[in-house]
Each structure stands twice: as C-alpha cells, then as structure tokens.
Amino acid sequence: MTHCQSENNFPAVGLAWRAPNPLDCQLESERLIIRAYRLDDAEEVFTAINESRDDHLLPWMPWAKDHHRTLESTTKYICEQMLNLATPDTFKEVGTAIFDKKTNRFLGGSGIHDIRSNTASCETGYWIRKDATGRGYASEACARTISWALSPQSNNGLGLHRVRIYCSGANTPSVKTVEKLNIKKEVHQRKDYCIESIGPTDRLGWGVMHNEWDCKNHRILPQ
Ligand SMILES: CC(C)(COP(=O)(O)OP(=O)(O)OC[C@H]1O[C@@H](n2cnc3c(N)ncnc32)[C@H](O)[C@@H]1OP(=O)(O)O)[C@@H](O)C(=O)NCCC(=O)NCCS
C-alpha cells in the first residue's frame, strides 16, 4: 500500500519468509474467537455487512461498495479466504472472522494482508458490525491478530517480524483503536489518502516489531 516505486525492483530475498504448512487460524482472546471463515458463516456475515454498510462501512472500507451485495458474493469471498489458507506456498493474505466467545455471534472481520516475504512483514485491518461497536472489540481482535502474526511458527504463529496498520486520520474510531495498542506511530502522510465521501485526508501508519510485542499477553512489551 505504501510501496515506494523503487521497492518493487528489489529482489524478493531478504528474510525469505515462508508460511507455515499446514496453515490455519484459530485464535482466542479474553472475549473473542478469531478464526478462519467457514462456508456456513456466509449468511451471518452477509447480514452483518448489509446492516452495517451505509453510514458505517462504506466511508472507510472500499470493498463494501461493490462486494457483499448478495449472499453469493459473500460466499465467494469466504471461498477465497479458505483457498488462501489452503495454499501456504503462495500465501499473501487472509480475512478472518471475529466471534463473541460467549454467544458465538459474528462481530466483524480482521485479517492479515500484503505479506512481504523479504521483510517478513504484513498489514492488519479490522471492522466491527455497527451494533457491536464501542466495546473495545476491534482493539482486542487487532492485538490478538498481531500476536498470531508475530508468534514463532513453532508456537502456532506466522513467524513474521513486523506488522503494519494504516488508516485515514479522519477515521477517529480506527485511530483510537490503534492508539490503544500503544504501538509505534511511523507514518503521517498529509492529504495522501483519499476517502470518497471526504476527499484527501492524512494517511497514518503504525508498526510493531516482533521483539516489541508480548505474544502471550497480546500487548506491547514495556519499553
Ligand atoms: C473502527 C472500528 C473497527 C472500531 O471498532 P470498535 O470495536 O468500536 O472499537 P473500540 O470499541 O475499541 O472503539 C474505538 C474508539 O473509538 C471511539 N469512537 C467510536 N465511535 C466514535 C466516533 N464517532 N467519534 C469519536 N470516537 C469514536 C470509541 O469511544 C473508542 O475510544 P475509547 O476507547 O477511547 O472510548 C469500527 O468503528 C468500524 O468497524 N468502523 C468501520 C470500518 C473501519 O473503519 N475499519 C477500520 C479501517 S482502517
């Protein structure tokens, strides 16, 4: 997302990260289960997106405009995520589902995106259905996902070295979500992130390295 054009010309060696094989996602935090999508999630996911689409998701999640307009579209998305996990050799991203541990209700999505094997790094993102916001679920899911990304492969993690998070400076709830993690703010690009309903806004970015994160307790290590 924030590739410098010249970055594309560097050889893809570097840390030469490779995904674990087999690859799965089954995570638990205090209040949440975060796991790989299954086909029988489709109806609930579609309903959650539809209910949350207009004023909640559309301003910030471009996929909400053209995707998940039908149950078939959501089913196709889930199939793609299942395929991503089933093909570790080409693994670059996966969307995952967030559930309430007590009620098993679908709460939203998280995921790992834009894996770069030469720096063993990835991006993460999140959304929470509209009627479940304001309870800290996004921060909890994000912290747990960071632990999955940065845990060693010998400990059921992806063994990555670095996680990036980007969002528009105009997206106050998202900025607050990341700020609660206390990870390092690394990027502030002025008017570089165009939001359809607003126009150019500032792009903010944060990063966390594997030796800065407590993967057992899902929080930043004391500095
Ligand atoms: C961003 C989002 C994931 C946050 O989810 P959440 O589970 O409600 O997150 P939290 O409960 O941790 O709340 C985040 C903070 O935003 C605050 N907040 C929520 N709505 C707000 C608003 N309209 N204005 C200002 N602050 C707001 C909350 O009070 C909370 O801050 P606090 O902990 O200091 O009280 C959710 O709003 C969402 O799905 N938005 C649409 C999709 C999106 O923007 N995804 C991120 C793309 S980068």
The ligand as a MOL file (V3000), in Angstrom:
LIG
                    3D

  0  0  0     0  0            999 V3000
M  V30 BEGIN CTAB
M  V30 COUNTS 48 50 0 0 0
M  V30 BEGIN ATOM
M  V30 1 C -13.0530 1.3870 13.6510 0
M  V30 2 C -13.8540 0.2710 14.2990 0
M  V30 3 C -13.2840 -1.0570 13.8420 0
M  V30 4 C -13.7110 0.4050 15.8150 0
M  V30 5 O -14.3810 -0.7180 16.3990 0
M  V30 6 P -14.7990 -0.7530 17.9520 0
M  V30 7 O -14.8720 -2.1590 18.3590 0
M  V30 8 O -15.9790 0.1060 18.1540 0
M  V30 9 O -13.5690 -0.0990 18.6160 0
M  V30 10 P -13.4890 0.3560 20.1140 0
M  V30 11 O -14.7140 -0.0590 20.9020 0
M  V30 12 O -12.1580 -0.0900 20.5880 0
M  V30 13 O -13.6070 1.9310 19.9850 0
M  V30 14 C -12.5850 2.6500 19.4360 0
M  V30 15 C -12.6170 4.0770 19.9910 0
M  V30 16 O -13.3170 4.9090 19.0910 0
M  V30 17 C -14.2280 5.7160 19.8260 0
M  V30 18 N -15.3020 6.0770 18.9310 0
M  V30 19 C -16.2420 5.2770 18.4220 0
M  V30 20 N -17.0220 5.9860 17.5860 0
M  V30 21 C -16.5470 7.2630 17.5980 0
M  V30 22 C -16.9010 8.4760 16.9300 0
M  V30 23 N -17.9220 8.5060 16.0620 0
M  V30 24 N -16.1590 9.5810 17.1570 0
M  V30 25 C -15.1300 9.5460 18.0290 0
M  V30 26 N -14.7260 8.4370 18.6730 0
M  V30 27 C -15.4390 7.3100 18.4550 0
M  V30 28 C -14.6350 4.8660 20.9770 0
M  V30 29 O -15.1610 5.6430 22.0300 0
M  V30 30 C -13.3050 4.2290 21.3430 0
M  V30 31 O -12.4960 5.1130 22.0730 0
M  V30 32 P -12.3020 4.9410 23.6420 0
M  V30 33 O -11.8480 3.5400 23.8830 0
M  V30 34 O -11.2700 5.9690 23.9500 0
M  V30 35 O -13.6420 5.1880 24.2410 0
M  V30 36 C -15.3490 0.3260 13.9360 0
M  V30 37 O -15.8430 1.6000 14.2400 0
M  V30 38 C -15.6080 0.0230 12.4700 0
M  V30 39 O -15.8080 -1.1330 12.1020 0
M  V30 40 N -15.6000 1.0680 11.6080 0
M  V30 41 C -15.8610 0.8730 10.1870 0
M  V30 42 C -14.7370 0.1170 9.4920 0
M  V30 43 C -13.3910 0.7770 9.7130 0
M  V30 44 O -13.2820 1.9810 9.7300 0
M  V30 45 N -12.3510 -0.0700 9.8640 0
M  V30 46 C -11.0020 0.4150 10.0340 0
M  V30 47 C -10.4240 0.8070 8.7340 0
M  V30 48 S -8.7820 1.4620 8.9170 0
M  V30 END ATOM
M  V30 BEGIN BOND
M  V30 1 1 1 2
M  V30 2 1 2 3
M  V30 3 1 2 4
M  V30 4 1 2 36
M  V30 5 1 4 5
M  V30 6 1 5 6
M  V30 7 2 6 7
M  V30 8 1 6 8
M  V30 9 1 6 9
M  V30 10 1 9 10
M  V30 11 2 10 11
M  V30 12 1 10 12
M  V30 13 1 10 13
M  V30 14 1 13 14
M  V30 15 1 14 15
M  V30 16 1 15 16
M  V30 17 1 15 30
M  V30 18 1 16 17
M  V30 19 1 17 18
M  V30 20 1 17 28
M  V30 21 1 18 19
M  V30 22 1 18 27
M  V30 23 2 19 20
M  V30 24 1 20 21
M  V30 25 1 21 22
M  V30 26 2 21 27
M  V30 27 1 22 23
M  V30 28 2 22 24
M  V30 29 1 24 25
M  V30 30 2 25 26
M  V30 31 1 26 27
M  V30 32 1 28 29
M  V30 33 1 28 30
M  V30 34 1 30 31
M  V30 35 1 31 32
M  V30 36 2 32 33
M  V30 37 1 32 34
M  V30 38 1 32 35
M  V30 39 1 36 37
M  V30 40 1 36 38
M  V30 41 2 38 39
M  V30 42 1 38 40
M  V30 43 1 40 41
M  V30 44 1 41 42
M  V30 45 1 42 43
M  V30 46 2 43 44
M  V30 47 1 43 45
M  V30 48 1 45 46
M  V30 49 1 46 47
M  V30 50 1 47 48
M  V30 END BOND
M  V30 END CTAB
M  END
